[in-house]
Amino acid sequence: MGNQFHVAIIGGGLAGAALANALAHIPQVDVYVFESAPTFSERGAAVGLTKNAQLALSQILSSSADVVAKAGGMPMNSSRVILVRNIPYTQVSSGPEAGTIVFDLAADDHEMIVHRASLLRELLAPLPKEALHPNKKLTAINPNESGFEINFQDGIVYYTVREHILRGIVADEQHYASPAGFWDCRNVVPFEKAKSILGEKYFDCVVSGIEEDPSTSRDRKRPLTQDTLRDSLSSWLGGPIADGMISLICDQPGPHKYSQWEHKSTSTHVRGRVCLMGDAAHATTPWQGSGVGLAIEDAIVLGTLFANISSLSEINAAFEAYDLLRRPRCQRVIDSSRETGQILCGRVDLHANELRGLLAPRWNFIFELDMESHKREALDKLRDIQQKS
Ligand SMILES: Cc1cc2nc3c(=O)[nH]c(=O)nc-3n(C[C@H](O)[C@H](O)[C@H](O)COP(=O)(O)OP(=O)(O)OC[C@H]3O[C@@H](n4cnc5c(N)ncnc54)[C@H](O)[C@@H]3O)c2cc1C
């Protein structure tokens, strides 16, 4: 096929769809997206697009603001951290600082909030229909003389690409995500109902907690009862929001709590002509709302590298450059997100002002990525690798 690259993207979630868009306009690339589910779809409710995620999206799609608007995206006008008790680990439910706003992330970030399924629909819309292949669950990647062949069937196999890349290179525990030490439970409730229960000021409907012994949370999804919630939030009861939150979280059939898992460390995201991106590469806890942003950044860097190579033999170097550039940033976000979760869950004993100083700057390194210099760095790394080989 001359210098035409055939790129198979395994998984048509937000990461796969972003990557397909980043590659679709490169003349020497043919893209195929293989999704195990019978249709391309997203579970769950909304996803927040941070400033860097929106900037990154605008590098993939010229009309990214239109795409987000078409998906029903709205500015997130408030994302506040509020003290509901004074002193962590005590039974204090009120006091001089209870109700104090520590900071409002949305005030500076101009985050957009968008329904996941709608965003995926809009990311898939510009792609040629013949590039999209649902009902294709990857089960094996086998090297052959022209590169490798990929096999699909209906077996229950997850993260095969991750296993393919890490098999034999690292200890087995790096193959999989593992508990980060938190659980959460979400519910979507009518706005008016939330308002009537929580009052005019508080609206979000997520409760999270620390898993004291994450090793017991091999089962990611466990039933959540009102009693468990009252027990977990015992020191908040009678405060400004705890009772209302318990009522709203339990206002769903069979509420469950989900253990938050993450990739603690990964030695490489690349093996030959196969590479990982998105959550398969760097699953992170949601505390800094950055999973999608990282995936879009991955897509841009891969798109930039593919646009600057012209032969199959250069793919290995391009993936190596991608790995060198992206893995440290993504791991930093994973670690920072876990630490942020510990602060937000009251693991540090600080007053509002101290908390503000500790929390507010934690997002800076995520938001302030200069994508133009990040892309230049990717190409510099590619040239270095090519010169050395
Ligand atoms: C509770 C929660 C809240 C979050 N909030 C935010 C937020 O506000 N902002 C943010 O940026 N991020 C957030 N995230 C993270 C974000 O949702 C993820 O980072 C992002 O959705 C990952 O996209 P992905 O395409 O990499 O993975 P996925 O969405 O998991 O997609 C992978 C796709 O691959 C398919 N697949 C799997 N195995 C195979 C196979 N063998 N063969 C073929 N296909 C396969 C799956 O069916 C799926 O469609 C949150 C995550 C959670 C859990």
The ligand as an SDF file (V2000), in Angstrom:
LIG
                    3D

 53 58  0  0  0  0  0  0  0  0999 V2000
  -16.9720    8.9210   37.8030 C   0  0  0  0  0  0  0  0  0  0  0  0
  -16.0690    9.5130   36.7700 C   0  0  0  0  0  0  0  0  0  0  0  0
  -16.1020   10.8750   36.4990 C   0  0  0  0  0  0  0  0  0  0  0  0
  -15.2370   11.4340   35.5430 C   0  0  0  0  0  0  0  0  0  0  0  0
  -15.2830   12.7710   35.2900 N   0  0  0  0  0  0  0  0  0  0  0  0
  -14.4480   13.3030   34.3780 C   0  0  0  0  0  0  0  0  0  0  0  0
  -14.4760   14.6980   34.0710 C   0  0  0  0  0  0  0  0  0  0  0  0
  -15.2550   15.4570   34.6160 O   0  0  0  0  0  0  0  0  0  0  0  0
  -13.5920   15.1600   33.1470 N   0  0  0  0  0  0  0  0  0  0  0  0
  -12.7110   14.3430   32.5030 C   0  0  0  0  0  0  0  0  0  0  0  0
  -11.9130   14.8140   31.6750 O   0  0  0  0  0  0  0  0  0  0  0  0
  -12.6840   13.0190   32.7450 N   0  0  0  0  0  0  0  0  0  0  0  0
  -13.5280   12.4850   33.6620 C   0  0  0  0  0  0  0  0  0  0  0  0
  -13.5080   11.1520   33.8900 N   0  0  0  0  0  0  0  0  0  0  0  0
  -12.5900   10.2980   33.1340 C   0  0  0  0  0  0  0  0  0  0  0  0
  -13.1340   10.0340   31.7340 C   0  0  0  0  0  0  0  0  0  0  0  0
  -14.4480    9.5710   31.8130 O   0  0  0  0  0  0  0  0  0  0  0  0
  -12.2580    8.9940   31.0340 C   0  0  0  0  0  0  0  0  0  0  0  0
  -10.9030    9.3980   31.1290 O   0  0  0  0  0  0  0  0  0  0  0  0
  -12.6180    8.8390   29.5550 C   0  0  0  0  0  0  0  0  0  0  0  0
  -13.9860    8.6140   29.3830 O   0  0  0  0  0  0  0  0  0  0  0  0
  -11.8050    7.6790   28.9890 C   0  0  0  0  0  0  0  0  0  0  0  0
  -12.1360    7.4760   27.6570 O   0  0  0  0  0  0  0  0  0  0  0  0
  -11.5160    6.2160   26.9020 P   0  0  0  0  0  0  0  0  0  0  0  0
  -12.0830    6.3040   25.5210 O   0  0  0  0  0  0  0  0  0  0  0  0
  -10.0460    6.1740   27.0920 O   0  0  0  0  0  0  0  0  0  0  0  0
  -12.0620    4.9560   27.6940 O   0  0  0  0  0  0  0  0  0  0  0  0
  -13.5190    4.3130   27.6880 P   0  0  0  0  0  0  0  0  0  0  0  0
  -14.5590    5.3620   27.7850 O   0  0  0  0  0  0  0  0  0  0  0  0
  -13.4660    3.2390   28.7280 O   0  0  0  0  0  0  0  0  0  0  0  0
  -13.6410    3.6770   26.2460 O   0  0  0  0  0  0  0  0  0  0  0  0
  -13.0080    2.4840   25.8990 C   0  0  0  0  0  0  0  0  0  0  0  0
  -13.8390    1.8320   24.8110 C   0  0  0  0  0  0  0  0  0  0  0  0
  -13.1590    0.6500   24.3950 O   0  0  0  0  0  0  0  0  0  0  0  0
  -14.1000   -0.3880   24.2660 C   0  0  0  0  0  0  0  0  0  0  0  0
  -13.3460   -1.6550   24.4750 N   0  0  0  0  0  0  0  0  0  0  0  0
  -12.8560   -2.1520   25.6280 C   0  0  0  0  0  0  0  0  0  0  0  0
  -12.2280   -3.3210   25.4070 N   0  0  0  0  0  0  0  0  0  0  0  0
  -12.3000   -3.5500   24.0740 C   0  0  0  0  0  0  0  0  0  0  0  0
  -11.8560   -4.6060   23.2220 C   0  0  0  0  0  0  0  0  0  0  0  0
  -11.1970   -5.6790   23.7120 N   0  0  0  0  0  0  0  0  0  0  0  0
  -12.1040   -4.5190   21.8740 N   0  0  0  0  0  0  0  0  0  0  0  0
  -12.7700   -3.4520   21.3470 C   0  0  0  0  0  0  0  0  0  0  0  0
  -13.2400   -2.4340   22.1310 N   0  0  0  0  0  0  0  0  0  0  0  0
  -13.0130   -2.4860   23.4650 C   0  0  0  0  0  0  0  0  0  0  0  0
  -15.1220   -0.1240   25.3530 C   0  0  0  0  0  0  0  0  0  0  0  0
  -16.3660   -0.7320   25.0530 O   0  0  0  0  0  0  0  0  0  0  0  0
  -15.2130    1.4130   25.3050 C   0  0  0  0  0  0  0  0  0  0  0  0
  -16.1950    1.8790   24.4020 O   0  0  0  0  0  0  0  0  0  0  0  0
  -14.3430   10.5920   34.8530 C   0  0  0  0  0  0  0  0  0  0  0  0
  -14.3300    9.2120   35.1010 C   0  0  0  0  0  0  0  0  0  0  0  0
  -15.1780    8.6910   36.0670 C   0  0  0  0  0  0  0  0  0  0  0  0
  -15.1600    7.2020   36.3290 C   0  0  0  0  0  0  0  0  0  0  0  0
  1  2  1  0
  2  3  1  0
  2 52  2  0
  3  4  2  0
  4  5  1  0
  4 50  1  0
  5  6  2  0
  6  7  1  0
  6 13  1  0
  7  8  2  0
  7  9  1  0
  9 10  1  0
 10 11  2  0
 10 12  1  0
 12 13  2  0
 13 14  1  0
 14 15  1  0
 14 50  1  0
 15 16  1  0
 16 17  1  0
 16 18  1  0
 18 19  1  0
 18 20  1  0
 20 21  1  0
 20 22  1  0
 22 23  1  0
 23 24  1  0
 24 25  2  0
 24 26  1  0
 24 27  1  0
 27 28  1  0
 28 29  2  0
 28 30  1  0
 28 31  1  0
 31 32  1  0
 32 33  1  0
 33 34  1  0
 33 48  1  0
 34 35  1  0
 35 36  1  0
 35 46  1  0
 36 37  1  0
 36 45  1  0
 37 38  2  0
 38 39  1  0
 39 40  1  0
 39 45  2  0
 40 41  1  0
 40 42  2  0
 42 43  1  0
 43 44  2  0
 44 45  1  0
 46 47  1  0
 46 48  1  0
 48 49  1  0
 50 51  2  0
 51 52  1  0
 52 53  1  0
M  END
$$$$
